[in-house]
Amino acid sequence: MKRIFSIVLITALCFISVANASSAKKMLEAWYGAKIIYNNQEIASDVKPFIVNGTTYVPLRLLMSCFNKDISWDSATQKITITDRANTAEIALRNEIAQKNVMIAELQAKVNQLQGLSYRSSGSAAFYDLEDDLNADYGRYNSKNFKITLSGDKDAVSVRVEASLTDWSNLSASGRTTLLKSICDDIKDSFRNAKISGYVKNSSGSGKFLYFYYRSDRVLRTNSASESLLSFEQELTDKYADYLEGDDIESLQITLDGNAYDIEYKINIPYNNYRNEWYYLSDTKIKRLMTRVYNDIEDEFIDAHIFGRFYDTDNSRSLATYAISSSGSESFYRSVR
């Protein structure tokens, strides 16, 4: 909207009433009667505009209030400071949009977890045939015995490889990688859009030797057998533990939940110990850290849907959330100051 500001005189300068603003004194003749018109409305003021020697003087505080500015006078330095007022309507709208984007990201994560029925339960011949082919090709690999079982659907295939402790231990590291990548390559050839992940377990017990997942660019990633995300979350904790040390928030802990395709990360702090520090921590710094953790996870798990939280471990609540939608739009929302 175009705003029109007019004063019933050609030249207008501004003044603000201050005590002892100048030590010089001079008698002046002033003419009163000038009016201030803003958006076709006359602006009333206790301090009236006046004209001296052809120059019009207008109350500065009055003018700044018209343009949504704050003004202050520092008598010690004799400085006038003008600052922008916060646009509360705009801030409220941005916060509302951010909340909606977070809700969308959370719902999408739930949809991803619930999508699809198992091909095995639906009796897909292609799924059974592929499993038979894999066992025929790799059931006896490098003179060692393996059993391969598939579950899931055409969009997300879970692979279980069983082997004895002796056979797995006697297979070289390169042999293990070649075996698992060959299995995943064959699955990808049959189901081109499938996300593939799985594990190798002890055929005579419940112990797992290795977790793995297969990226869309046909790169195989493996992880230690304790938990698929455990080692990487430790790397992230080591990297960012002291990130907020300069803001007096120490020893950040980062945890990862989910799997190779759906990951939620939490940057954990004991809020009760750092209530004041959190209050003065800027949104920019919070978002910068959450973005960096997000990017590190994305680099490691290229196909993962990722959702992040700054998490209050004392009160079991989110302090801030971060996500990126499928269209590439960022969503950051700070729920607690």
C-alpha positions as CSV (number, residue, x, y, z in Angstrom):
1,M,0.0,0.0,0.0
2,K,1.4,3.4,-0.9
3,R,1.6,5.8,2.1
4,I,1.3,9.5,1.7
5,F,2.9,11.8,4.2
6,S,2.4,15.6,3.9
7,I,3.0,18.7,5.9
8,V,1.3,22.0,5.1
9,L,4.6,23.6,4.3
10,I,7.3,23.1,1.6
11,T,10.3,22.3,3.9
12,A,10.1,20.1,7.1
13,L,12.8,19.2,9.6
14,C,12.4,17.2,12.8
15,F,13.1,18.0,16.4
16,I,12.7,16.2,19.8
17,S,12.4,18.0,23.1
18,V,15.3,17.3,25.4
19,A,16.6,19.0,28.5
20,N,19.9,20.8,28.2
21,A,20.4,19.5,24.6
22,S,22.7,22.5,24.0
23,S,24.4,25.0,26.1
24,A,23.9,27.8,23.5
25,K,20.8,30.0,23.9
26,K,19.2,32.2,21.3
27,M,15.9,34.1,21.1
28,L,13.8,33.0,18.2
29,E,10.5,34.1,16.7
30,A,8.3,31.1,16.0
31,W,5.1,30.8,14.0
32,Y,2.7,28.1,15.1
33,G,-0.1,26.7,13.0
34,A,1.5,24.0,10.7
35,K,-0.4,20.7,10.5
36,I,0.8,17.2,10.0
37,I,-1.3,15.0,7.7
38,Y,-0.5,11.3,7.5
39,N,-2.6,9.0,5.3
40,N,-5.2,11.8,5.0
41,Q,-5.5,12.0,8.8
42,E,-4.3,15.0,10.9
43,I,-1.9,13.9,13.6
44,A,-2.6,15.5,17.0
45,S,0.3,16.3,19.3
46,D,0.8,18.1,22.6
47,V,4.0,19.6,21.1
48,K,3.0,21.6,18.1
49,P,5.1,22.1,15.0
50,F,6.4,25.6,14.4
51,I,8.3,27.6,11.8
52,V,11.5,29.6,12.5
53,N,13.1,31.6,9.7
54,G,11.3,29.6,7.0
55,T,12.2,26.2,8.5
56,T,9.5,24.0,9.9
57,Y,10.3,22.0,13.1
58,V,8.2,18.9,13.8
59,P,8.3,16.6,16.9
60,L,10.6,13.7,16.0
61,R,8.9,11.3,18.4
62,L,5.6,12.0,16.8
63,L,6.9,11.3,13.3
64,M,8.7,8.1,14.3
65,S,5.5,6.7,15.9
66,C,3.8,7.1,12.5
67,F,6.4,4.9,10.9
68,N,6.5,2.2,13.6
69,K,9.8,3.3,15.0
70,D,11.1,3.6,18.6
71,I,13.1,6.6,19.7
72,S,15.2,7.2,22.8
73,W,17.3,10.1,24.1
74,D,20.6,9.5,26.0
75,S,21.3,12.7,28.0
76,A,24.8,11.5,28.9
77,T,26.0,11.2,25.3
78,Q,23.3,13.6,23.9
79,K,22.4,11.0,21.3
80,I,19.0,10.3,19.7
81,T,18.6,6.6,18.8
82,I,15.9,5.4,16.4
83,T,15.2,1.7,16.0
84,D,12.6,-0.4,14.1
85,R,9.7,-1.9,16.1
86,A,9.1,-5.6,15.7
87,N,6.3,-6.4,13.3
88,T,4.3,-8.6,15.7
89,A,1.8,-9.6,13.0
90,E,4.6,-10.8,10.7
91,I,6.4,-12.7,13.5
92,A,3.2,-14.4,14.5
93,L,2.5,-15.5,10.9
94,R,6.0,-16.8,10.4
95,N,5.8,-18.8,13.7
96,E,2.4,-20.2,12.5
97,I,3.9,-21.3,9.2
98,A,6.9,-22.9,10.9
99,Q,4.6,-24.8,13.2
100,K,2.6,-26.1,10.3
101,N,5.7,-27.2,8.4
102,V,6.9,-29.1,11.5
103,M,3.5,-30.8,11.7
104,I,3.7,-31.7,8.0
105,A,7.3,-33.1,8.5
106,E,6.2,-35.2,11.6
107,L,3.1,-36.6,9.7
108,Q,5.3,-37.5,6.7
109,A,7.6,-39.4,9.0
110,K,4.7,-41.4,10.4
111,V,3.4,-42.1,6.9
112,N,6.8,-43.4,5.8
113,Q,6.8,-45.7,8.8
114,L,3.3,-47.1,8.1
115,Q,3.3,-47.3,4.4
116,G,2.8,-50.6,2.6
117,L,2.1,-54.2,3.4
118,S,4.7,-57.0,3.2
119,Y,5.1,-58.6,-0.2
120,R,5.4,-61.8,1.6
121,S,2.0,-61.4,3.3
122,S,0.4,-60.5,0.0
123,G,1.8,-63.5,-1.7
124,S,4.0,-61.8,-4.3
125,A,5.6,-64.4,-6.6
126,A,8.3,-61.9,-7.6
127,F,9.4,-61.5,-3.9
128,Y,9.5,-65.3,-3.3
129,D,11.3,-65.9,-6.6
130,L,13.9,-63.2,-5.8
131,E,14.6,-64.7,-2.4
132,D,15.0,-68.2,-4.0
133,D,17.4,-66.8,-6.6
134,L,19.5,-65.0,-3.9
135,N,19.9,-68.2,-1.9
136,A,20.7,-70.2,-5.1
137,D,23.4,-67.6,-6.0
138,Y,24.9,-66.8,-2.6
139,G,23.7,-69.6,-0.2
140,R,27.1,-71.2,-0.8
141,Y,29.6,-68.3,-1.0
142,N,33.4,-68.8,-0.9
143,S,32.7,-72.3,0.5
144,K,30.7,-70.9,3.4
145,N,27.0,-71.3,4.1
146,F,24.5,-68.4,4.2
147,K,20.7,-68.2,4.4
148,I,19.0,-65.1,2.9
149,T,15.5,-64.0,3.9
150,L,13.6,-61.0,2.5
151,S,10.7,-59.1,4.1
152,G,9.0,-55.8,3.4
153,D,7.6,-54.6,0.1
154,K,8.8,-53.3,-3.3
155,D,9.5,-49.8,-1.8
156,A,11.4,-51.0,1.3
157,V,13.2,-54.3,1.4
158,S,14.6,-55.7,4.6
159,V,17.4,-58.4,4.3
160,R,18.3,-60.9,6.9
161,V,21.5,-62.9,6.2
162,E,22.3,-65.8,8.5
163,A,25.7,-67.5,9.0
164,S,27.5,-69.4,11.6
165,L,30.1,-67.6,13.7
166,T,32.8,-69.7,12.1
167,D,31.8,-69.0,8.6
168,W,31.4,-65.3,9.2
169,S,34.6,-64.9,11.1
170,N,36.5,-66.8,8.3
171,L,35.2,-64.5,5.6
172,S,37.5,-61.6,4.9
173,A,36.4,-58.0,5.2
174,S,36.4,-57.5,1.5
175,G,34.5,-60.8,1.0
176,R,31.8,-59.7,3.4
177,T,31.4,-56.4,1.6
178,T,31.3,-58.1,-1.8
179,L,28.7,-60.6,-0.6
180,L,26.3,-58.0,0.8
181,K,26.7,-55.6,-2.1
182,S,26.0,-58.4,-4.6
183,I,22.8,-59.3,-2.7
184,C,21.7,-55.6,-2.7
185,D,22.6,-55.1,-6.3
186,D,20.4,-58.0,-7.3
187,I,17.5,-56.7,-5.2
188,K,18.0,-53.2,-6.7
189,D,17.9,-54.7,-10.2
190,S,14.5,-56.3,-9.4
191,F,13.1,-53.4,-7.4
192,R,14.7,-50.2,-8.7
193,N,13.0,-47.8,-6.3
194,A,13.4,-49.9,-3.2
195,K,15.2,-48.8,-0.1
196,I,17.3,-51.7,1.1
197,S,18.6,-52.3,4.6
198,G,19.4,-55.4,6.7
199,Y,21.7,-57.3,9.0
200,V,23.8,-60.4,9.4
201,K,23.0,-62.6,12.3
202,N,24.3,-65.7,14.0
203,S,22.4,-68.7,12.6
204,S,22.7,-70.5,15.9
205,G,21.7,-67.6,18.2
206,S,20.1,-64.2,18.3
207,G,23.3,-62.2,18.1
208,K,23.9,-59.9,15.1
209,F,27.3,-59.5,13.5
210,L,26.6,-56.4,11.3
211,Y,24.0,-53.9,10.2
212,F,24.0,-52.5,6.7
213,Y,22.0,-50.4,4.3
214,Y,22.2,-49.7,0.6
215,R,22.1,-46.2,-0.7
216,S,20.3,-45.1,-3.8
217,D,23.6,-44.4,-5.5
218,R,24.5,-48.2,-5.0
219,V,26.9,-47.6,-2.2
220,L,26.9,-50.1,0.7
221,R,27.2,-48.7,4.2
222,T,27.8,-51.0,7.2
223,N,27.7,-50.4,10.9
224,S,28.7,-52.2,14.1
225,A,26.3,-54.9,15.3
226,S,25.3,-53.2,18.6
227,E,22.9,-50.7,17.0
228,S,22.8,-49.4,13.5
229,L,23.1,-45.7,14.4
230,L,25.1,-46.0,17.6
231,S,28.6,-45.3,16.3
232,F,27.4,-42.3,14.2
233,E,25.6,-40.7,17.0
234,Q,28.8,-40.9,19.1
235,E,30.7,-39.2,16.2
236,L,28.2,-36.4,16.3
237,T,28.3,-36.0,20.0
238,D,32.1,-35.9,19.9
239,K,32.0,-33.3,17.1
240,Y,29.4,-30.9,18.7
241,A,29.7,-31.5,22.5
242,D,31.4,-28.1,23.0
243,Y,29.6,-26.2,20.2
244,L,27.8,-24.0,22.7
245,E,30.6,-23.8,25.3
246,G,31.0,-20.1,24.5
247,D,27.4,-19.6,25.5
248,D,28.0,-21.5,28.8
249,I,26.1,-24.6,27.7
250,E,28.4,-27.5,28.1
251,S,28.6,-31.2,27.0
252,L,25.8,-31.4,24.5
253,Q,24.7,-35.0,23.8
254,I,23.2,-36.1,20.5
255,T,21.1,-39.2,20.1
256,L,19.7,-40.8,17.0
257,D,16.5,-42.9,16.7
258,G,15.0,-44.8,13.8
259,N,16.8,-46.5,10.9
260,A,18.8,-45.7,7.8
261,Y,15.7,-44.2,6.1
262,D,13.9,-42.5,8.9
263,I,16.1,-40.7,11.5
264,E,15.1,-38.4,14.3
265,Y,18.0,-36.6,16.0
266,K,17.9,-35.0,19.4
267,I,20.4,-32.4,20.7
268,N,19.9,-33.0,24.4
269,I,20.4,-30.4,27.2
270,P,19.4,-30.5,30.9
271,Y,17.2,-27.4,30.6
272,N,16.8,-26.7,34.3
273,N,20.6,-26.2,34.5
274,Y,20.8,-23.9,31.5
275,R,17.4,-22.0,31.7
276,N,19.0,-18.5,31.5
277,E,21.7,-19.5,28.9
278,W,19.0,-21.0,26.7
279,Y,16.9,-17.8,27.0
280,Y,19.7,-15.6,25.7
281,L,20.8,-18.1,23.0
282,S,19.9,-16.6,19.6
283,D,17.6,-18.4,17.1
284,T,20.4,-18.0,14.5
285,K,22.9,-20.0,16.6
286,I,20.3,-22.7,17.4
287,K,19.3,-23.1,13.8
288,R,22.9,-23.1,12.6
289,L,23.8,-26.0,14.9
290,M,20.6,-28.0,14.0
291,T,21.4,-27.4,10.3
292,R,24.9,-28.7,10.6
293,V,23.8,-31.9,12.4
294,Y,21.1,-32.4,9.8
295,N,23.7,-32.0,7.0
296,D,26.1,-34.5,8.6
297,I,23.4,-37.1,9.0
298,E,22.2,-36.5,5.4
299,D,25.8,-37.0,4.1
300,E,26.1,-40.3,6.0
301,F,22.5,-41.5,5.2
302,I,21.8,-40.1,1.8
303,D,18.2,-41.5,1.5
304,A,17.0,-40.8,5.0
305,H,14.1,-38.6,6.0
306,I,15.5,-36.6,8.9
307,F,13.8,-34.7,11.7
308,G,15.6,-32.8,14.4
309,R,14.9,-31.5,17.9
310,F,16.6,-29.5,20.6
311,Y,15.4,-31.6,23.5
312,D,14.9,-30.7,27.2
313,T,15.9,-33.9,29.1
314,D,14.6,-32.5,32.4
315,N,11.1,-31.9,31.3
316,S,10.8,-34.3,28.3
317,R,9.8,-31.7,25.7
318,S,11.1,-30.1,22.5
319,L,12.8,-26.7,22.8
320,A,13.2,-26.3,19.0
321,T,12.6,-28.3,15.9
322,Y,14.2,-28.4,12.4
323,A,13.3,-30.2,9.2
324,I,13.5,-29.9,5.5
325,S,10.5,-30.8,3.3
326,S,10.7,-32.9,0.2
327,S,10.5,-29.7,-1.8
328,G,13.7,-28.4,-0.1
329,S,11.9,-25.9,2.2
330,E,13.5,-25.4,5.6
331,S,11.3,-25.4,8.7
332,F,12.7,-24.1,12.0
333,Y,10.6,-23.4,15.1
334,R,11.7,-22.5,18.6
335,S,8.9,-23.5,21.0
336,V,10.6,-22.5,24.3
337,R,12.7,-19.4,25.0
